[in-house]
Amino acid sequence: MIFDPIFLLFIIPPILLMLFAQWRVKNTFGKYSKVMNQRGITGAHAARQILDENGLHDVPVEHVEGELSDHYDPRARALRLSTPVYSGYSVAALGIAAHEAGHALQHAEGYVPLQVRSLLVPAATLGSNLGWIMILAGIFLQITAFAWLGVLFFAAGTLFALVTLPVEFNASSRAMAMLTSNGMIMNQEEQSQNQQVLNAAALTYIAGFLAAFMQLIYWVLLVTGMSRD
């Protein structure tokens, strides 16, 4: 069952999309990390300005190692930017910093999808790691209820990927609105460039959800067939 060729039909298309999405993110970031933003400010400066304008003076903007490792940590209430974004003066740095600041605003406002995603983290981690093992064990031992429990665990990871979509789309929407309203984006061309950076990042989350969803469908069909047998 591990080498079931039908499984490949479910997983290869989303994996190809994920690879394309990752390539597009790196390619788009690489392209616009070489284009300086016209305001001449760093990503750290942009993030700090957005946070302060929204009353989040207590949320620090910190430097973190790595590339494309930028994130907002709701537990520490800290915004962390990688070196190319934190110290960079590029269009890409501006867009990504604003996007992460958007997550900080979501947290401060109690944005419901973000709260739901945070609650799902433990179940999603457990389900993604153990769900498929439980399914295969249930099928091997012919314990249908245990296999369905594995499907339920795996579904938690799929639900997490689904809830991530509005969280990320909303953060990008906030980013563009804030960059435009406070004058950090100087013209239509720069707005288009920032949008391309954010759209490329969004595709990775879509691909992640599709991969999880297609796997879930496969497991459901497999256990359903087991139940009929």
C-alpha positions as CSV (number, residue, x, y, z in Angstrom):
1,M,0.0,0.0,0.0
2,I,2.9,2.3,0.6
3,F,3.9,2.0,-3.0
4,D,0.3,2.2,-4.3
5,P,0.6,3.8,-7.8
6,I,-2.8,5.4,-7.3
7,F,-1.3,7.4,-4.5
8,L,1.1,9.0,-7.0
9,L,-1.8,10.2,-9.1
10,F,-3.1,12.1,-6.0
11,I,0.3,13.5,-4.8
12,I,2.4,14.2,-7.9
13,P,0.3,17.1,-9.3
14,P,0.3,19.1,-6.0
15,I,4.0,18.3,-5.4
16,L,4.8,19.7,-8.8
17,L,2.7,22.8,-8.0
18,M,4.6,23.2,-4.7
19,L,8.0,22.9,-6.5
20,F,6.8,25.6,-9.0
21,A,5.6,27.8,-6.2
22,Q,8.9,27.5,-4.3
23,W,10.8,28.3,-7.5
24,R,8.5,31.3,-8.2
25,V,9.0,32.7,-4.7
26,K,12.8,32.5,-4.9
27,N,12.8,33.8,-8.4
28,T,10.5,36.7,-7.6
29,F,12.2,37.6,-4.4
30,G,15.6,37.4,-6.1
31,K,14.4,39.7,-8.9
32,Y,12.9,42.4,-6.6
33,S,15.5,42.2,-3.9
34,K,17.7,43.9,-6.5
35,V,15.2,46.7,-7.1
36,M,15.5,49.5,-4.5
37,N,12.3,50.9,-3.1
38,Q,12.0,54.6,-3.9
39,R,11.5,55.7,-0.3
40,G,15.0,54.3,0.5
41,I,14.0,52.6,3.7
42,T,14.8,49.1,5.0
43,G,12.3,46.4,5.7
44,A,12.9,46.8,9.4
45,H,12.1,50.5,9.2
46,A,8.9,49.8,7.2
47,A,7.7,47.2,9.7
48,R,8.5,49.5,12.7
49,Q,6.6,52.4,11.1
50,I,3.5,50.2,10.4
51,L,3.5,48.8,13.9
52,D,3.9,52.2,15.5
53,E,1.2,53.8,13.4
54,N,-1.2,51.1,14.6
55,G,-0.2,51.5,18.3
56,L,1.9,48.3,18.5
57,H,4.9,50.1,20.0
58,D,5.6,47.1,22.3
59,V,6.1,44.6,19.4
60,P,9.8,44.4,18.6
61,V,11.2,44.0,15.1
62,E,14.0,41.5,15.4
63,H,16.6,40.1,13.1
64,V,16.6,36.3,12.4
65,E,19.1,34.2,10.5
66,G,18.3,32.5,7.2
67,E,16.6,33.5,3.9
68,L,12.8,33.8,3.6
69,S,12.6,32.9,7.3
70,D,10.5,36.0,8.1
71,H,7.6,35.5,10.4
72,Y,5.5,36.9,13.2
73,D,5.6,34.9,16.5
74,P,2.3,35.4,18.3
75,R,3.6,33.7,21.4
76,A,6.5,36.1,21.9
77,R,4.6,38.9,20.2
78,A,7.7,39.6,18.1
79,L,8.2,40.3,14.4
80,R,11.3,38.6,13.0
81,L,12.9,39.5,9.7
82,S,15.7,37.7,7.8
83,T,18.8,39.7,6.8
84,P,17.8,40.5,3.2
85,V,14.5,41.9,4.5
86,Y,15.6,43.4,7.9
87,S,18.5,45.3,6.4
88,G,17.4,45.4,2.8
89,Y,16.3,48.5,0.9
90,S,14.6,46.6,-1.8
91,V,11.0,46.4,-3.0
92,A,10.9,42.8,-1.9
93,A,12.0,43.7,1.6
94,L,9.3,46.3,1.8
95,G,6.5,43.9,0.8
96,I,7.6,41.0,3.0
97,A,8.1,43.3,6.1
98,A,4.6,44.8,5.6
99,H,3.1,41.3,5.2
100,E,4.6,40.2,8.5
101,A,3.5,43.4,10.2
102,G,0.0,42.5,8.9
103,H,0.1,39.3,11.0
104,A,1.0,41.4,14.1
105,L,-2.1,43.6,13.4
106,Q,-4.2,40.5,13.0
107,H,-3.0,39.2,16.4
108,A,-3.7,42.5,18.1
109,E,-7.2,42.7,16.6
110,G,-8.1,39.1,17.5
111,Y,-8.5,38.1,13.8
112,V,-10.6,34.9,14.1
113,P,-8.8,32.8,11.4
114,L,-5.5,33.5,13.0
115,Q,-6.9,32.4,16.4
116,V,-8.3,29.3,14.9
117,R,-5.0,28.5,13.2
118,S,-3.1,28.9,16.5
119,L,-5.5,26.5,18.2
120,L,-5.0,24.0,15.5
121,V,-1.2,23.9,15.7
122,P,-0.8,21.0,18.2
123,A,-3.5,18.8,16.5
124,A,-2.1,19.6,13.0
125,T,1.5,18.8,14.0
126,L,0.4,15.5,15.6
127,G,-1.9,14.6,12.8
128,S,0.6,15.3,10.0
129,N,3.2,13.2,11.7
130,L,1.1,10.3,13.0
131,G,-2.1,10.3,11.0
132,W,-0.8,8.3,8.0
133,I,1.0,5.9,10.3
134,M,-2.3,5.2,12.2
135,I,-4.1,4.7,8.9
136,L,-1.6,2.2,7.6
137,A,-1.5,0.4,10.9
138,G,-5.3,0.2,11.0
139,I,-5.4,-1.3,7.5
140,F,-2.6,-3.8,8.3
141,L,-4.2,-4.9,11.5
142,Q,-7.7,-4.8,10.0
143,I,-9.0,-2.4,12.6
144,T,-11.2,0.0,10.7
145,A,-12.0,2.3,13.6
146,F,-8.3,2.9,14.2
147,A,-7.7,3.7,10.5
148,W,-10.6,6.2,10.6
149,L,-9.1,7.8,13.7
150,G,-5.9,8.2,11.7
151,V,-7.9,9.9,8.9
152,L,-9.3,12.3,11.5
153,F,-5.9,13.1,12.8
154,F,-4.6,13.7,9.3
155,A,-7.6,15.9,8.6
156,A,-6.5,18.3,11.3
157,G,-3.4,19.1,9.3
158,T,-5.5,19.7,6.2
159,L,-7.8,22.0,8.1
160,F,-4.7,23.9,9.4
161,A,-3.6,24.4,5.8
162,L,-7.1,25.6,4.8
163,V,-7.3,28.1,7.6
164,T,-3.8,29.4,6.7
165,L,-5.1,30.7,3.4
166,P,-7.4,33.5,4.7
167,V,-4.7,34.4,7.3
168,E,-2.1,34.8,4.6
169,F,-4.3,36.5,2.0
170,N,-5.6,39.0,4.6
171,A,-2.0,39.8,5.8
172,S,-1.0,40.5,2.2
173,S,-4.1,42.7,1.6
174,R,-3.3,44.6,4.8
175,A,0.3,45.0,3.6
176,M,-0.7,46.6,0.3
177,A,-3.2,48.9,2.0
178,M,-0.7,50.1,4.6
179,L,2.1,50.6,2.1
180,T,-0.1,52.6,-0.1
181,S,-1.9,54.7,2.6
182,N,1.3,55.8,4.4
183,G,3.1,56.6,1.2
184,M,5.8,53.9,1.3
185,I,4.8,52.9,-2.2
186,M,5.5,55.8,-4.4
187,N,3.9,54.9,-7.7
188,Q,1.9,52.3,-9.6
189,E,4.9,50.4,-10.8
190,E,6.2,49.8,-7.3
191,Q,2.8,48.8,-6.2
192,S,2.7,46.1,-9.0
193,Q,6.2,44.9,-8.0
194,N,5.2,44.5,-4.4
195,Q,2.0,42.7,-5.4
196,Q,4.0,40.2,-7.5
197,V,6.2,39.4,-4.4
198,L,3.1,38.8,-2.2
199,N,1.3,36.8,-4.9
200,A,4.3,34.5,-5.3
201,A,4.3,33.8,-1.6
202,A,0.6,33.2,-1.6
203,L,1.0,30.5,-4.2
204,T,3.1,28.4,-1.8
205,Y,0.2,28.3,0.7
206,I,-2.3,27.3,-2.0
207,A,0.0,24.5,-3.1
208,G,0.5,23.3,0.5
209,F,-3.3,23.1,1.0
210,L,-3.8,21.2,-2.2
211,A,-1.1,18.7,-1.3
212,A,-2.7,18.1,2.1
213,F,-6.2,17.9,0.7
214,M,-5.3,15.4,-2.1
215,Q,-3.6,13.2,0.4
216,L,-6.6,13.3,2.7
217,I,-8.9,12.3,-0.2
218,Y,-6.6,9.4,-0.9
219,W,-6.7,8.2,2.7
220,V,-10.5,8.5,2.9
221,L,-10.9,6.5,-0.3
222,L,-8.5,3.8,1.0
223,V,-10.2,3.4,4.3
224,T,-13.6,3.5,2.7
225,G,-12.5,0.6,0.5
226,M,-11.3,-1.2,3.6
227,S,-14.7,-0.7,5.3
228,R,-16.5,-2.2,2.3
229,D,-14.2,-5.2,2.3
